[in-house]
C-alpha cells in the first residue's frame, strides 16, 4: 500500500513538472529580445569607436556617420545568438538605408569574420575588436548586443541578446523618434 501511494505521488509530481515546463515554454514563446531604453533615459553619447574592418581592411570610424541614426551590433562568428539573428540583421540593413548598421566583431578572427559575412550576405562595415576593448567601451553585457543611436550619436536604446527584424525596427523607431 505504501509503495502504491509513493508511485502515485511520484507520478503526480512528474505530471506537475511537465505541466509547469509546458507553461514556461508557452509563455516564453519567441526567445528574441526587444529594445529597452538606455538606462540613463537616452542622451548618453556613444564612445568614440574606430578601427579596421575585418573584411575589407578599410578604416571605419563611427564619427563618419554623424547626422544619421546608427545601429551598432556587437557580434562574433562563434556566437550562437549572433548566428540566429544574422539573416534578420542583413534584411534590416537592406530595408533601412536611412540608418547605418555598424558591426563590432569582438574576440574573433578575421578569417572567421570574412566567412560569416559571406554566409549571411552582410555588406555593412564592422570594426575588428579581437581583444574586446571596443565592446567594453559600450559596457557589453552579453553577445550579441545591439545599440541604437540617434542622429547625434546618443545611445537611446539597446538589445542584449538575440534580436529579430521586428526588434531591430523597433530600436530604429526609438532612435528616430524625437520628443
C-alpha positions as CSV (number, residue, x, y, z in Angstrom):
1,X,0.0,0.0,0.0
2,X,2.8,2.4,0.8
3,X,4.5,1.6,-2.5
4,X,1.3,2.3,-4.3
5,X,0.9,5.7,-2.7
6,X,4.6,6.5,-3.3
7,X,4.2,5.6,-7.0
8,X,1.1,7.7,-7.3
9,X,2.8,10.7,-5.6
10,X,5.8,10.3,-7.9
11,X,3.5,10.2,-10.9
12,X,1.7,13.3,-9.7
13,X,5.0,15.2,-9.2
14,X,6.2,14.2,-12.7
15,X,2.9,15.3,-14.2
16,X,3.1,18.6,-12.4
17,X,6.7,19.1,-13.7
18,X,5.6,18.5,-17.3
19,X,2.7,21.0,-16.9
20,X,4.9,23.7,-15.4
21,X,7.6,23.2,-18.1
22,X,4.9,23.4,-20.8
23,X,3.5,26.6,-19.3
24,X,7.0,28.2,-19.1
25,X,7.8,27.2,-22.7
26,X,4.4,28.5,-23.9
27,X,4.8,31.8,-22.1
28,X,8.4,32.2,-23.3
29,X,7.4,31.8,-27.0
30,X,9.9,33.7,-29.0
31,X,13.4,33.9,-27.5
32,X,14.4,37.1,-29.2
33,X,14.9,40.2,-27.2
34,X,13.3,43.6,-27.7
35,X,14.9,47.0,-27.3
36,X,14.9,48.7,-24.0
37,X,15.5,52.4,-23.5
38,X,19.0,53.4,-22.5
39,X,19.5,53.2,-18.7
40,X,20.1,56.9,-18.5
41,X,16.9,57.6,-20.5
42,X,19.0,58.5,-23.5
43,X,21.3,61.3,-24.2
44,X,24.5,59.5,-23.3
45,X,26.9,60.0,-26.1
46,X,28.3,56.8,-27.7
47,X,32.0,56.4,-27.1
48,X,34.5,57.0,-29.9
49,X,34.7,53.8,-32.0
50,X,37.1,53.3,-34.9
51,X,39.4,50.7,-36.3
52,X,39.9,48.4,-39.3
53,X,37.1,46.4,-41.0
54,X,37.9,42.7,-40.7
55,X,36.6,42.0,-44.2
56,X,37.7,44.9,-46.3
57,X,40.7,46.1,-44.3
58,X,39.5,49.7,-44.6
59,X,39.4,52.2,-41.7
60,X,35.9,52.6,-40.1
61,X,35.0,55.4,-37.8
62,X,31.7,55.9,-36.0
63,X,32.2,59.7,-36.4
64,X,31.9,59.3,-40.2
65,X,28.2,58.6,-39.8
66,X,27.3,61.7,-37.8
67,X,23.9,63.0,-38.8
68,X,22.5,59.5,-39.3
69,X,21.0,57.1,-36.9
70,X,23.4,54.2,-36.3
71,X,22.7,50.6,-35.2
72,X,25.8,49.1,-33.6
73,X,25.7,45.3,-33.4
74,X,28.4,43.6,-31.4
75,X,28.9,40.1,-32.7
76,X,31.3,37.2,-33.2
77,X,31.2,34.4,-35.7
78,X,31.2,31.8,-32.9
79,X,28.3,33.3,-31.0
80,X,25.0,31.2,-31.4
81,X,22.8,34.2,-30.9
82,X,24.7,36.2,-33.5
83,X,24.2,33.4,-36.0
84,X,20.5,33.2,-35.1
85,X,20.0,37.0,-35.8
86,X,22.3,37.3,-38.8
87,X,19.7,36.9,-41.5
88,X,17.4,39.4,-39.9
89,X,20.2,41.9,-39.4
90,X,21.1,41.6,-43.1
91,X,17.4,42.2,-44.1
92,X,17.1,45.1,-41.7
93,X,20.2,46.8,-43.2
94,X,18.8,46.3,-46.7
95,X,15.3,47.7,-45.8
96,X,16.6,50.7,-43.9
97,X,19.3,52.6,-45.8
98,X,18.4,55.7,-43.8
99,X,20.3,54.1,-40.9
100,X,23.9,53.0,-40.7
101,X,24.4,49.5,-39.4
102,X,27.9,49.2,-37.9
103,X,29.3,45.9,-36.5
104,X,31.8,45.4,-33.8
105,X,33.4,42.0,-34.4
106,X,34.7,41.0,-31.0
107,X,37.1,38.3,-29.9
108,X,37.1,36.7,-33.3
109,X,39.5,36.1,-36.2
110,X,39.5,38.0,-39.5
111,X,39.1,34.7,-41.4
112,X,36.0,33.7,-39.5
113,X,34.6,37.2,-39.8
114,X,35.0,37.0,-43.6
115,X,33.3,33.7,-43.7
116,X,30.4,35.0,-41.6
117,X,29.9,37.9,-43.9
118,X,29.9,35.7,-46.9
119,X,27.5,33.2,-45.3
120,X,24.9,35.8,-44.3
121,X,25.3,38.3,-47.2
122,X,26.3,41.1,-44.9
123,X,27.5,44.3,-46.6
124,X,27.7,46.8,-43.7
125,X,31.0,47.7,-42.2
126,X,32.4,46.3,-39.0
127,X,35.3,47.2,-36.7
128,X,37.6,44.4,-35.8
129,X,37.9,44.1,-32.0
130,X,40.0,41.0,-31.3
131,X,40.6,41.8,-27.6
132,X,37.1,43.1,-26.7
133,X,38.3,46.6,-25.8
134,X,35.8,48.4,-28.0
135,X,32.9,46.2,-26.8
136,X,34.0,47.0,-23.2
137,X,33.6,50.7,-24.0
138,X,29.9,50.0,-24.7
139,X,29.6,48.1,-21.3
140,X,28.9,44.9,-23.1
141,X,26.7,42.6,-21.1
142,X,26.3,39.7,-23.5
143,X,26.6,38.6,-27.1
144,X,25.0,39.7,-29.3
145,X,24.2,43.2,-28.2
146,X,22.7,46.0,-30.3
147,X,22.8,49.7,-29.6
148,X,20.6,52.2,-31.3
149,X,22.0,55.7,-31.7
150,X,20.0,58.8,-32.8
151,X,21.5,61.2,-35.4
152,X,23.5,62.9,-32.6
153,X,25.0,59.5,-31.8
154,X,23.4,59.4,-28.4
155,X,22.5,55.9,-27.2
156,X,18.7,55.8,-26.9
157,X,18.0,52.0,-26.7
158,X,19.7,48.7,-26.7
159,X,19.1,45.0,-27.0
160,X,21.1,42.5,-25.0
161,X,20.7,39.1,-26.6
162,X,19.4,37.8,-29.9
163,X,17.1,40.1,-31.8
164,X,14.9,39.7,-34.9
165,X,13.8,42.0,-37.6
166,X,10.9,43.5,-35.5
167,X,13.3,44.2,-32.6
168,X,15.8,45.9,-34.9
169,X,13.0,48.0,-36.4
170,X,11.6,49.0,-33.0
171,X,15.0,50.1,-31.9
172,X,15.4,52.2,-35.0
173,X,12.0,53.7,-34.4
174,X,13.1,54.7,-30.9
175,X,16.3,56.2,-32.3
176,X,14.5,58.3,-34.9
177,X,11.6,59.5,-32.7
178,X,12.4,62.8,-31.3
179,X,10.4,64.0,-28.3
